[in-house]
Amino acid sequence: MPRVTDLGITIGELPSGPSRSILDVPGVGVGHATVWRDEDPPPVGRGVARTGVTVVDPGGNAFREPIPAGGAILNGAGECTGFMSAQEWGLAETPIFLTSTMQLGRVYDAACELLMEAEPGIGDDDVVIPVVAECDDSFLSESRRMQVTREDVAAALTAARASAATAAADRAAGRPTAPPAEGAVGSGTGMSCLGFKGGIGTASRVVPSGHTVGVLVMTNFGERGRLTVAGVPVGQLLPPAPAPTAPPAGSCIVVVITDAPIDPAGCQRLARRAGLGLARTGSTAHHASGEIFLALATGLRAPRGAVSPVAPLQGRQLDPFFAAVVEATEESVLNSLLNAPTVTGRNGNSSEGLPIDRVAALLALHS
């Protein structure tokens, strides 16, 4: 399915990385586990499942070498475990796990077990609070039963680490790296965005200093009439939805990772700019929506308990990174829409895939 650039759209002014995805940041990997089943409704069966798990791995051993991090909340009707400790200490100590609202506890438990198995120091030297964030996919997926298993979380984590290894090998060999799967995949399987099917999207930007900013979003927010693509009010120009769509308040998680030397305070500032990217696509952060943003910067990474000797970027040096976050967030949201086909789920509810040909025609008309 097409991505933003395949439609001839240019978002912003900064260039993208080779894969136009978060994988352009060295060391980063993305993995998905999609849960798609059709059973009898509870209590007989588990019902219709359109859900899953997505893992963003910043690379390396995050327990032994934590990553400077900071977050921001545009609207707090959601959950992200590990967010408060990241804000307090300015560090992320685990990969980032994404899933649906009612599966968060199960993913958290599995993440603890899997991370302890991989790193014996966890639980012995110190404990960790895995970063697990959620959006509500109950419009399409049965939420009255636990749909995600430990095996799903393990599969997504393994895939993320394999993805990072593949990207590193491609980079060393001078080969192009394919972006990770987007749209209705992993934790994005049951998500809806701006009146259409949403899910996972990603993009990247390269700033003048040569550093890369990567963004990955899980989109589940907004009203159809507000959908804006590269400044064109597409949602107002398309015909009305043929059937009821998902509620406009379903949340959005934005993960920002850069290889620049940015400290936790700077990471908070980067994370906050994600809201500007969402606004450019049509978000107004509805009452019951949780817009939660987390930014990580690997350029000041140091062994646990140590401080990097590298001087952090400060003040106006961050301006290009702010622009990169805004542009890459906007593009990521659009990629999540472009890559998601129509999905029918619980109670026959359907989330319509974006009509790409019509959108392309509208963009050509307004170019």
C-alpha positions as CSV (number, residue, x, y, z in Angstrom):
1,M,0.0,0.0,0.0
2,P,1.2,3.5,-0.6
3,R,3.0,5.8,1.8
4,V,2.9,9.6,1.8
5,T,5.7,10.0,-0.7
6,D,4.0,7.6,-3.1
7,L,1.2,10.1,-3.5
8,G,3.7,12.9,-4.3
9,I,3.1,14.6,-0.9
10,T,5.9,16.5,0.7
11,I,5.4,17.2,4.4
12,G,7.5,20.0,5.7
13,E,11.0,21.1,4.7
14,L,13.5,18.6,6.2
15,P,14.7,15.5,4.3
16,S,13.7,12.0,5.4
17,G,16.1,9.2,6.2
18,P,16.6,6.3,3.7
19,S,13.6,4.2,4.9
20,R,11.5,7.2,5.9
21,S,10.8,5.4,9.2
22,I,12.0,5.2,12.8
23,L,14.4,2.4,11.6
24,D,16.6,5.2,10.3
25,V,17.8,5.9,13.8
26,P,20.8,3.5,14.4
27,G,20.0,0.7,16.8
28,V,16.2,1.0,16.7
29,G,13.9,-1.9,15.8
30,V,10.1,-2.4,15.5
31,G,8.2,-5.7,15.8
32,H,4.5,-6.6,15.7
33,A,2.3,-9.5,16.8
34,T,-1.2,-9.3,15.3
35,V,-4.1,-11.0,17.1
36,W,-6.9,-11.7,14.6
37,R,-9.6,-14.3,15.5
38,D,-13.3,-14.8,15.2
39,E,-15.0,-16.8,18.0
40,D,-18.4,-16.8,19.6
41,P,-19.0,-13.8,21.9
42,P,-18.4,-14.2,25.6
43,P,-19.1,-16.2,27.7
44,V,-19.0,-19.0,25.2
45,G,-15.8,-17.8,23.4
46,R,-13.4,-14.9,23.2
47,G,-15.3,-13.0,20.6
48,V,-13.9,-11.1,17.7
49,A,-10.3,-10.0,18.2
50,R,-8.7,-7.3,16.2
51,T,-5.8,-6.3,18.4
52,G,-2.1,-7.1,19.1
53,V,1.2,-5.8,20.3
54,T,3.9,-3.6,18.8
55,V,7.4,-3.1,20.3
56,V,9.8,-0.3,19.7
57,D,13.2,-1.4,20.8
58,P,15.8,1.5,21.1
59,G,18.6,-1.0,20.8
60,G,21.2,-2.5,23.2
61,N,20.6,-3.3,26.8
62,A,18.3,-0.6,28.2
63,F,18.8,-1.8,31.7
64,R,22.6,-1.7,31.6
65,E,22.6,1.5,29.4
66,P,19.4,3.5,30.0
67,I,18.4,6.1,27.4
68,P,17.8,9.8,28.3
69,A,14.0,10.3,27.9
70,G,11.2,12.7,28.6
71,G,7.5,12.8,27.9
72,A,4.5,15.0,27.5
73,I,0.8,14.7,27.8
74,L,-1.6,16.6,25.6
75,N,-4.7,14.9,27.0
76,G,-4.4,12.4,29.8
77,A,-7.3,10.0,29.2
78,G,-5.0,7.0,28.7
79,E,-2.2,5.0,30.3
80,C,1.5,4.6,29.9
81,T,3.3,2.6,32.6
82,G,6.8,3.7,33.2
83,F,6.0,7.3,32.2
84,M,6.3,8.8,35.7
85,S,9.6,7.2,36.4
86,A,10.9,8.3,33.0
87,Q,9.9,11.8,33.9
88,E,11.4,11.7,37.4
89,W,14.7,10.1,36.4
90,G,14.9,11.3,32.8
91,L,15.6,7.7,31.7
92,A,13.9,4.9,29.8
93,E,15.1,1.4,30.9
94,T,13.0,-0.9,28.7
95,P,11.8,-1.1,25.1
96,I,8.4,0.5,24.5
97,F,5.4,-1.8,24.3
98,L,2.1,-0.7,22.6
99,T,-1.2,-2.5,22.9
100,S,-4.9,-2.0,23.5
101,T,-6.4,-0.6,26.7
102,M,-7.7,-3.8,28.3
103,Q,-4.6,-5.8,27.4
104,L,-2.1,-3.4,29.1
105,G,-1.8,-5.4,32.3
106,R,-1.2,-8.6,30.5
107,V,1.5,-7.0,28.3
108,Y,3.1,-5.5,31.3
109,D,3.3,-8.8,33.1
110,A,4.8,-10.5,30.0
111,A,7.3,-7.7,29.5
112,C,8.5,-8.1,33.0
113,E,9.0,-11.8,32.6
114,L,10.7,-11.5,29.2
115,L,13.0,-8.7,30.2
116,M,14.1,-10.5,33.4
117,E,14.8,-13.7,31.4
118,A,17.1,-11.7,29.1
119,E,18.8,-9.6,31.8
120,P,19.5,-11.3,35.1
121,G,20.2,-8.0,36.8
122,I,16.5,-7.0,36.5
123,G,14.9,-7.8,39.8
124,D,18.3,-8.5,41.4
125,D,20.4,-5.4,41.0
126,D,17.2,-3.3,40.6
127,V,13.6,-3.5,39.4
128,V,12.2,-1.9,36.2
129,I,8.9,-0.5,35.2
130,P,8.3,-1.4,31.6
131,V,7.0,1.3,29.3
132,V,3.6,0.0,28.1
133,A,1.2,2.4,26.4
134,E,-2.4,1.8,25.2
135,C,-5.2,3.0,23.0
136,D,-8.8,1.7,23.0
137,D,-9.7,-0.6,20.1
138,S,-13.0,-1.9,21.5
139,F,-15.0,-0.5,18.5
140,L,-13.5,-3.4,16.5
141,S,-12.1,-5.8,19.1
142,E,-13.8,-7.6,22.0
143,S,-12.5,-6.2,25.2
144,R,-14.3,-8.4,27.7
145,R,-11.8,-11.2,27.2
146,M,-8.0,-11.1,27.4
147,Q,-6.9,-11.5,23.8
148,V,-3.1,-11.0,24.0
149,T,-0.8,-13.8,25.4
150,R,2.7,-13.9,26.7
151,E,3.7,-15.5,23.4
152,D,2.4,-12.5,21.4
153,V,4.5,-10.1,23.5
154,A,7.5,-12.4,23.1
155,A,7.0,-12.6,19.3
156,A,6.7,-8.8,19.0
157,L,9.9,-8.2,21.1
158,T,11.8,-10.9,19.2
159,A,10.7,-9.3,15.9
160,A,11.8,-5.8,17.1
161,R,15.3,-7.0,17.9
162,A,15.6,-8.9,14.6
163,S,14.4,-5.7,12.8
164,A,17.2,-3.7,14.5
165,A,19.8,-6.3,13.5
166,T,18.5,-6.3,9.9
167,A,18.6,-2.5,9.7
168,A,22.2,-2.4,11.1
169,A,23.3,-5.0,8.5
170,D,21.7,-3.0,5.7
171,R,23.3,0.2,7.0
172,A,26.7,-1.4,7.1
173,A,26.3,-2.9,3.6
174,G,25.0,0.3,2.1
175,R,21.6,-1.4,1.4
176,P,18.3,0.4,1.7
177,T,16.2,-0.7,4.7
178,A,12.5,-1.4,4.3
179,P,10.2,0.4,6.7
180,P,8.3,-1.7,9.3
181,A,4.8,-2.8,8.5
182,E,2.2,0.0,9.1
183,G,-1.5,0.3,9.3
184,A,-3.7,-2.5,10.7
185,V,-0.9,-4.5,12.2
186,G,0.3,-5.3,15.8
187,S,-1.2,-2.9,18.3
188,G,-2.7,-0.9,15.4
189,T,-4.9,-3.8,14.2
190,G,-8.1,-2.4,15.8
191,M,-7.4,1.3,15.8
192,S,-9.4,4.0,13.9
193,C,-8.2,7.5,13.0
194,L,-10.0,10.6,11.8
195,G,-13.1,8.6,10.7
196,F,-11.1,5.9,8.8
197,K,-9.0,2.9,9.7
198,G,-5.8,3.9,11.5
199,G,-3.1,2.0,13.3
200,I,0.7,2.1,13.1
201,G,2.6,4.7,11.1
202,T,6.2,5.9,11.1
203,A,8.5,8.5,9.5
204,S,11.9,10.1,9.9
205,R,13.7,13.3,9.4
206,V,17.4,14.2,9.1
207,V,18.4,17.6,10.6
208,P,21.3,19.8,9.4
209,S,23.7,18.4,12.0
210,G,23.3,15.0,10.5
211,H,21.3,13.5,13.3
212,T,18.2,11.5,12.6
213,V,14.8,11.9,14.3
214,G,12.4,8.9,14.0
215,V,8.7,8.8,15.0
216,L,6.3,6.0,15.4
217,V,2.6,6.6,16.1
218,M,-0.4,4.4,17.2
219,T,-3.3,6.4,15.9
220,N,-6.8,6.1,17.3
221,F,-8.3,9.6,17.4
222,G,-10.3,12.3,15.6
223,E,-13.3,13.1,13.5
224,R,-13.7,12.4,9.8
225,G,-14.6,15.9,8.9
226,R,-11.3,17.2,10.4
227,L,-9.0,15.0,8.4
228,T,-6.3,17.2,6.8
229,V,-3.7,15.9,4.3
230,A,-0.8,18.2,3.5
231,G,-3.0,21.2,4.3
232,V,-6.0,20.0,2.2
233,P,-9.3,19.6,4.1
234,V,-9.8,16.1,2.8
235,G,-12.3,15.1,5.4
236,Q,-14.7,17.9,4.3
237,L,-14.3,17.1,0.7
238,L,-14.9,13.3,0.8
239,P,-18.5,12.0,1.0
240,P,-20.0,11.2,4.4
241,A,-19.2,7.9,6.0
242,P,-21.6,5.1,4.8
243,A,-21.9,3.7,8.4
244,P,-21.2,4.7,11.9
245,T,-17.6,5.2,12.6
246,A,-15.5,4.8,15.7
247,P,-15.8,7.4,18.5
248,P,-13.5,10.4,17.9
249,A,-11.9,10.0,21.4
250,G,-9.7,6.9,21.2
251,S,-6.1,8.2,21.9
252,C,-2.8,8.4,20.2
253,I,0.7,7.3,21.3
254,V,3.7,9.0,19.8
255,V,7.2,7.6,20.2
256,V,10.1,9.8,19.2
257,I,13.7,8.5,19.1
258,T,16.8,10.4,18.0
259,D,20.5,9.6,17.9
260,A,21.4,13.2,19.0
261,P,22.9,14.2,22.4
262,I,19.8,15.6,24.0
263,D,19.2,15.5,27.7
264,P,16.0,14.6,29.5
265,A,14.7,18.2,29.6
266,G,15.3,18.5,25.9
267,C,13.5,15.2,25.4
268,Q,10.5,16.5,27.1
269,R,10.5,19.5,24.8
270,L,10.8,17.2,21.8
271,A,7.9,15.1,23.0
272,R,5.7,18.1,23.5
273,R,6.1,19.0,19.8
274,A,4.3,15.8,18.7
275,G,1.0,17.5,19.5
276,L,1.7,20.1,16.8
277,G,2.1,17.3,14.3
278,L,-1.2,15.7,15.3
279,A,-3.0,19.0,15.1
280,R,-1.8,19.4,11.5
281,T,-3.7,16.2,10.6
282,G,-6.9,17.3,12.3
283,S,-6.6,16.3,16.0
284,T,-8.3,18.4,18.6
285,A,-7.6,16.0,21.5
286,H,-11.1,15.1,22.5
287,H,-12.2,14.9,26.2
288,A,-11.8,11.1,26.5
289,S,-8.8,10.8,24.3
290,G,-5.3,10.1,25.6
291,E,-2.5,11.8,23.6
292,I,0.7,10.6,25.3
293,F,4.1,11.3,23.9
294,L,7.5,9.9,24.8
295,A,10.9,11.0,23.4
296,L,14.2,9.2,23.7
297,A,17.7,10.4,22.7
298,T,20.5,7.8,22.4
299,G,23.3,10.4,21.9
300,L,23.9,10.8,25.7
301,R,23.4,7.1,26.6
302,A,25.8,5.9,29.3
303,P,26.3,2.9,31.5
304,R,23.8,2.6,34.4
305,G,24.7,5.1,37.1
306,A,27.2,6.9,34.9
307,V,26.9,10.3,33.1
308,S,27.8,10.8,29.4
309,P,30.8,13.1,28.9
310,V,29.2,14.5,25.7
311,A,27.8,18.0,26.0
312,P,24.0,18.1,25.3
313,L,22.4,20.2,22.7
314,Q,20.8,23.3,24.2
315,G,18.5,26.2,23.4
316,R,18.3,27.2,19.7
317,Q,20.3,24.1,18.8
318,L,17.0,22.1,19.4
319,D,15.0,24.1,16.8
320,P,15.7,21.7,13.9
321,F,14.7,18.8,16.1
322,F,11.4,20.4,17.0
323,A,10.6,20.9,13.3
324,A,11.6,17.3,12.7
325,V,9.3,15.9,15.3
326,V,6.3,18.0,14.0
327,E,6.9,16.9,10.4
328,A,7.6,13.3,11.1
329,T,4.6,13.0,13.4
330,E,2.3,14.5,10.7
331,E,3.7,12.1,8.1
332,S,3.5,9.1,10.5
333,V,-0.3,9.7,11.0
334,L,-0.9,9.9,7.3
335,N,1.1,6.7,6.7
336,S,-1.0,4.9,9.3
337,L,-4.1,5.8,7.4
338,L,-2.7,5.1,3.9
339,N,-1.6,1.6,4.9
340,A,-4.7,0.4,6.6
341,P,-7.4,-1.4,4.6
342,T,-11.1,-1.6,5.7
343,V,-11.4,-3.8,8.8
344,T,-14.7,-5.3,10.1
345,G,-14.7,-6.5,13.7
346,R,-16.8,-6.8,16.8
347,N,-20.6,-6.6,16.3
348,G,-20.1,-6.1,12.6
349,N,-18.5,-2.7,13.2
350,S,-16.4,-1.6,10.3
351,S,-13.6,0.9,10.0
352,E,-13.3,2.1,6.4
353,G,-9.9,2.2,4.8
354,L,-9.0,5.6,3.4
355,P,-10.1,5.9,-0.3
356,I,-6.6,6.5,-1.6
357,D,-7.6,7.2,-5.2
358,R,-10.1,9.9,-4.1
359,V,-7.6,11.4,-1.8
360,A,-4.9,11.5,-4.5
361,A,-7.4,13.2,-6.8
362,L,-8.2,15.8,-4.2
363,L,-4.6,16.5,-3.6
364,A,-3.9,16.9,-7.3
365,L,-6.8,19.3,-7.6
366,H,-5.5,21.5,-4.8
367,S,-1.8,21.4,-5.6
